[in-house]
Amino acid sequence: MFGIGVPEACGISGSDWRRGMAAKFSLIHRVREVNANLSTVSEYTIEFAKLFVERWDCSKEYVDPRL
């Protein structure tokens, strides 16, 4: 999403950005599923979800702005 590995003074295309945003929202949905039922996932997955929430807003309002 941020163009990691893109040479200095270059940018990413709009389609690259959209794919990055789609991946971000997929991860947000997964983190919300994990946090809703911690007993069904591994400790590694729980730790990933905790770290993800520290960096990204995973609130329902952010994911679905129609609320």
VOFI-888300 format. One record per atom (N, C-alpha, C): residue in one letter; chain; x, y, z. Coordinates in Angstrom, 2 decimals. Layout:
BEGIN
+---------+--------+---------+---------+---------+
: residuo : cadena :    east :   north :      up :
+---------+--------+---------+---------+---------+
:       a :      A :       X :       Y :       Z :
...
+---------+--------+---------+---------+---------+
This chain:
BEGIN
+---------+--------+---------+---------+---------+
: residuo : cadena :    east :   north :      up :
+---------+--------+---------+---------+---------+
:       m :      A :    0.82 :   -1.19 :    0.00 :
:       m :      A :    0.00 :    0.00 :    0.00 :
:       m :      A :    0.87 :    1.26 :    0.00 :
:       f :      A :    2.03 :    1.22 :    0.63 :
:       f :      A :    2.90 :    2.38 :    0.71 :
:       f :      A :    4.02 :    2.34 :   -0.32 :
:       g :      A :    4.03 :    1.35 :   -1.19 :
:       g :      A :    5.05 :    1.27 :   -2.21 :
:       g :      A :    6.39 :    0.82 :   -1.67 :
:       i :      A :    6.39 :   -0.10 :   -0.74 :
:       i :      A :    7.64 :   -0.62 :   -0.19 :
:       i :      A :    8.43 :   -1.26 :   -1.32 :
:       g :      A :    9.68 :   -0.86 :   -1.45 :
:       g :      A :   10.53 :   -1.40 :   -2.50 :
:       g :      A :   10.47 :   -0.60 :   -3.79 :
:       v :      A :    9.63 :    0.43 :   -3.84 :
:       v :      A :    9.54 :    1.28 :   -5.02 :
:       v :      A :   10.73 :    2.25 :   -4.99 :
:       p :      A :   11.44 :    2.40 :   -6.10 :
:       p :      A :   12.59 :    3.30 :   -6.12 :
:       p :      A :   12.21 :    4.74 :   -5.73 :
:       e :      A :   13.17 :    5.46 :   -5.14 :
:       e :      A :   12.98 :    6.85 :   -4.77 :
:       e :      A :   12.50 :    7.64 :   -5.99 :
:       a :      A :   11.61 :    8.56 :   -5.80 :
:       a :      A :   11.06 :    9.42 :   -6.85 :
:       a :      A :   10.08 :    8.68 :   -7.76 :
:       c :      A :    9.71 :    7.47 :   -7.42 :
:       c :      A :    8.71 :    6.72 :   -8.18 :
:       c :      A :    7.49 :    6.51 :   -7.28 :
:       g :      A :    6.41 :    6.11 :   -7.85 :
:       g :      A :    5.20 :    5.87 :   -7.08 :
:       g :      A :    4.53 :    4.57 :   -7.51 :
:       i :      A :    3.44 :    4.28 :   -6.86 :
:       i :      A :    2.67 :    3.09 :   -7.22 :
:       i :      A :    1.47 :    3.52 :   -8.04 :
:       s :      A :    0.93 :    2.58 :   -8.79 :
:       s :      A :   -0.24 :    2.89 :   -9.61 :
:       s :      A :   -1.51 :    2.85 :   -8.76 :
:       g :      A :   -2.57 :    3.38 :   -9.32 :
:       g :      A :   -3.85 :    3.34 :   -8.62 :
:       g :      A :   -4.33 :    1.93 :   -8.36 :
:       s :      A :   -4.09 :    1.03 :   -9.30 :
:       s :      A :   -4.53 :   -0.36 :   -9.10 :
:       s :      A :   -3.69 :   -1.03 :   -8.02 :
:       d :      A :   -2.40 :   -0.69 :   -7.93 :
:       d :      A :   -1.56 :   -1.22 :   -6.83 :
:       d :      A :   -2.10 :   -0.74 :   -5.49 :
:       w :      A :   -2.45 :    0.55 :   -5.42 :
:       w :      A :   -2.97 :    1.11 :   -4.17 :
:       w :      A :   -4.28 :    0.43 :   -3.78 :
:       r :      A :   -5.18 :    0.23 :   -4.76 :
:       r :      A :   -6.46 :   -0.43 :   -4.46 :
:       r :      A :   -6.26 :   -1.86 :   -3.96 :
:       r :      A :   -5.33 :   -2.58 :   -4.55 :
:       r :      A :   -5.05 :   -3.95 :   -4.07 :
:       r :      A :   -4.50 :   -3.91 :   -2.65 :
:       g :      A :   -3.67 :   -2.93 :   -2.36 :
:       g :      A :   -3.14 :   -2.78 :   -1.00 :
:       g :      A :   -4.24 :   -2.47 :    0.00 :
:       m :      A :   -5.16 :   -1.59 :   -0.38 :
:       m :      A :   -6.27 :   -1.26 :    0.51 :
:       m :      A :   -7.20 :   -2.47 :    0.71 :
:       a :      A :   -7.43 :   -3.23 :   -0.35 :
:       a :      A :   -8.28 :   -4.43 :   -0.24 :
:       a :      A :   -7.63 :   -5.42 :    0.73 :
:       a :      A :   -6.32 :   -5.58 :    0.63 :
:       a :      A :   -5.61 :   -6.49 :    1.53 :
:       a :      A :   -5.69 :   -6.00 :    2.97 :
:       k :      A :   -5.54 :   -4.68 :    3.17 :
:       k :      A :   -5.64 :   -4.10 :    4.51 :
:       k :      A :   -7.01 :   -4.38 :    5.12 :
:       f :      A :   -8.08 :   -4.16 :    4.36 :
:       f :      A :   -9.42 :   -4.40 :    4.89 :
:       f :      A :   -9.68 :   -5.88 :    5.14 :
:       s :      A :   -9.09 :   -6.75 :    4.34 :
:       s :      A :   -9.22 :   -8.19 :    4.60 :
:       s :      A :   -8.56 :   -8.54 :    5.93 :
:       l :      A :   -7.40 :   -7.96 :    6.19 :
:       l :      A :   -6.73 :   -8.21 :    7.47 :
:       l :      A :   -7.51 :   -7.63 :    8.63 :
:       i :      A :   -8.10 :   -6.46 :    8.46 :
:       i :      A :   -8.92 :   -5.86 :    9.52 :
:       i :      A :  -10.09 :   -6.78 :    9.85 :
:       h :      A :  -10.76 :   -7.29 :    8.84 :
:       h :      A :  -11.88 :   -8.21 :    9.08 :
:       h :      A :  -11.40 :   -9.46 :    9.81 :
:       r :      A :  -10.25 :   -9.98 :    9.42 :
:       r :      A :   -9.72 :  -11.18 :   10.08 :
:       r :      A :   -9.40 :  -10.88 :   11.54 :
:       v :      A :   -8.80 :   -9.75 :   11.80 :
:       v :      A :   -8.47 :   -9.37 :   13.19 :
:       v :      A :   -9.75 :   -9.25 :   14.01 :
:       r :      A :  -10.79 :   -8.68 :   13.45 :
:       r :      A :  -12.06 :   -8.57 :   14.18 :
:       r :      A :  -12.64 :   -9.96 :   14.47 :
:       e :      A :  -12.52 :  -10.89 :   13.52 :
:       e :      A :  -12.98 :  -12.27 :   13.75 :
:       e :      A :  -12.17 :  -12.93 :   14.85 :
:       v :      A :  -10.86 :  -12.75 :   14.81 :
:       v :      A :   -9.98 :  -13.35 :   15.83 :
:       v :      A :  -10.35 :  -12.81 :   17.20 :
:       n :      A :  -10.48 :  -11.49 :   17.32 :
:       n :      A :  -10.78 :  -10.89 :   18.62 :
:       n :      A :  -12.16 :  -11.26 :   19.14 :
:       a :      A :  -13.06 :  -11.62 :   18.25 :
:       a :      A :  -14.41 :  -12.01 :   18.67 :
:       a :      A :  -14.44 :  -13.42 :   19.25 :
:       n :      A :  -13.45 :  -14.24 :   18.90 :
:       n :      A :  -13.45 :  -15.62 :   19.39 :
:       n :      A :  -12.02 :  -16.13 :   19.54 :
:       l :      A :  -11.34 :  -15.64 :   20.57 :
:       l :      A :   -9.94 :  -15.96 :   20.80 :
:       l :      A :   -9.67 :  -17.44 :   21.03 :
:       s :      A :  -10.65 :  -18.17 :   21.51 :
:       s :      A :  -10.43 :  -19.58 :   21.84 :
:       s :      A :  -10.28 :  -20.47 :   20.61 :
:       t :      A :  -10.55 :  -19.95 :   19.43 :
:       t :      A :  -10.50 :  -20.78 :   18.22 :
:       t :      A :   -9.20 :  -20.62 :   17.43 :
:       v :      A :   -8.29 :  -19.76 :   17.92 :
:       v :      A :   -7.07 :  -19.49 :   17.16 :
:       v :      A :   -5.82 :  -19.71 :   18.01 :
:       s :      A :   -4.68 :  -19.79 :   17.35 :
:       s :      A :   -3.41 :  -20.02 :   18.04 :
:       s :      A :   -2.92 :  -18.75 :   18.73 :
:       e :      A :   -1.95 :  -18.94 :   19.63 :
:       e :      A :   -1.34 :  -17.81 :   20.32 :
:       e :      A :   -0.65 :  -16.88 :   19.33 :
:       y :      A :   -0.05 :  -17.45 :   18.29 :
:       y :      A :    0.60 :  -16.65 :   17.25 :
:       y :      A :   -0.42 :  -15.71 :   16.58 :
:       t :      A :   -1.60 :  -16.23 :   16.26 :
:       t :      A :   -2.64 :  -15.44 :   15.61 :
:       t :      A :   -3.14 :  -14.35 :   16.54 :
:       i :      A :   -3.28 :  -14.67 :   17.81 :
:       i :      A :   -3.71 :  -13.67 :   18.80 :
:       i :      A :   -2.68 :  -12.56 :   18.91 :
:       e :      A :   -1.41 :  -12.93 :   18.93 :
:       e :      A :   -0.34 :  -11.92 :   19.01 :
:       e :      A :   -0.33 :  -11.03 :   17.77 :
:       f :      A :   -0.51 :  -11.65 :   16.60 :
:       f :      A :   -0.58 :  -10.87 :   15.37 :
:       f :      A :   -1.73 :   -9.86 :   15.44 :
:       a :      A :   -2.90 :  -10.32 :   15.89 :
:       a :      A :   -4.07 :   -9.44 :   15.99 :
:       a :      A :   -3.80 :   -8.29 :   16.94 :
:       k :      A :   -3.14 :   -8.55 :   18.06 :
:       k :      A :   -2.82 :   -7.49 :   19.01 :
:       k :      A :   -1.90 :   -6.45 :   18.39 :
:       l :      A :   -0.87 :   -6.90 :   17.69 :
:       l :      A :    0.07 :   -5.98 :   17.05 :
:       l :      A :   -0.60 :   -5.20 :   15.93 :
:       f :      A :   -1.48 :   -5.85 :   15.19 :
:       f :      A :   -2.18 :   -5.18 :   14.08 :
:       f :      A :   -3.05 :   -4.05 :   14.60 :
:       v :      A :   -3.77 :   -4.31 :   15.70 :
:       v :      A :   -4.66 :   -3.30 :   16.29 :
:       v :      A :   -3.87 :   -2.10 :   16.81 :
:       e :      A :   -2.63 :   -2.31 :   17.22 :
:       e :      A :   -1.81 :   -1.19 :   17.68 :
:       e :      A :   -1.48 :   -0.23 :   16.53 :
:       r :      A :   -1.44 :   -0.73 :   15.32 :
:       r :      A :   -1.04 :    0.07 :   14.16 :
:       r :      A :   -2.23 :    0.60 :   13.36 :
:       w :      A :   -3.32 :   -0.17 :   13.27 :
:       w :      A :   -4.44 :    0.18 :   12.41 :
:       w :      A :   -5.74 :    0.28 :   13.20 :
:       d :      A :   -6.60 :    1.17 :   12.78 :
:       d :      A :   -7.93 :    1.31 :   13.38 :
:       d :      A :   -8.80 :    0.17 :   12.85 :
:       c :      A :   -9.22 :   -0.70 :   13.74 :
:       c :      A :  -10.04 :   -1.85 :   13.36 :
:       c :      A :  -11.47 :   -1.71 :   13.85 :
:       s :      A :  -11.86 :   -0.51 :   14.21 :
:       s :      A :  -13.22 :   -0.31 :   14.71 :
:       s :      A :  -14.25 :   -0.55 :   13.61 :
:       k :      A :  -15.43 :   -0.91 :   14.02 :
:       k :      A :  -16.51 :   -1.18 :   13.08 :
:       k :      A :  -16.84 :    0.06 :   12.26 :
:       e :      A :  -16.76 :    1.23 :   12.88 :
:       e :      A :  -17.05 :    2.48 :   12.18 :
:       e :      A :  -16.04 :    2.75 :   11.06 :
:       y :      A :  -14.79 :    2.37 :   11.28 :
:       y :      A :  -13.76 :    2.57 :   10.26 :
:       y :      A :  -13.97 :    1.60 :    9.08 :
:       v :      A :  -14.29 :    0.37 :    9.42 :
:       v :      A :  -14.45 :   -0.65 :    8.39 :
:       v :      A :  -15.72 :   -0.41 :    7.57 :
:       d :      A :  -16.79 :    0.02 :    8.22 :
:       d :      A :  -18.05 :    0.25 :    7.53 :
:       d :      A :  -18.53 :    1.68 :    7.83 :
:       p :      A :  -18.12 :    2.66 :    7.03 :
:       p :      A :  -18.44 :    4.06 :    7.33 :
:       p :      A :  -19.93 :    4.38 :    7.23 :
:       r :      A :  -20.76 :    3.45 :    6.76 :
:       r :      A :  -22.21 :    3.69 :    6.70 :
:       r :      A :  -22.82 :    3.70 :    8.09 :
:       l :      A :  -22.11 :    3.24 :    9.09 :
:       l :      A :  -22.66 :    3.16 :   10.45 :
:       l :      A :  -22.73 :    4.54 :   11.09 :
+---------+--------+---------+---------+---------+
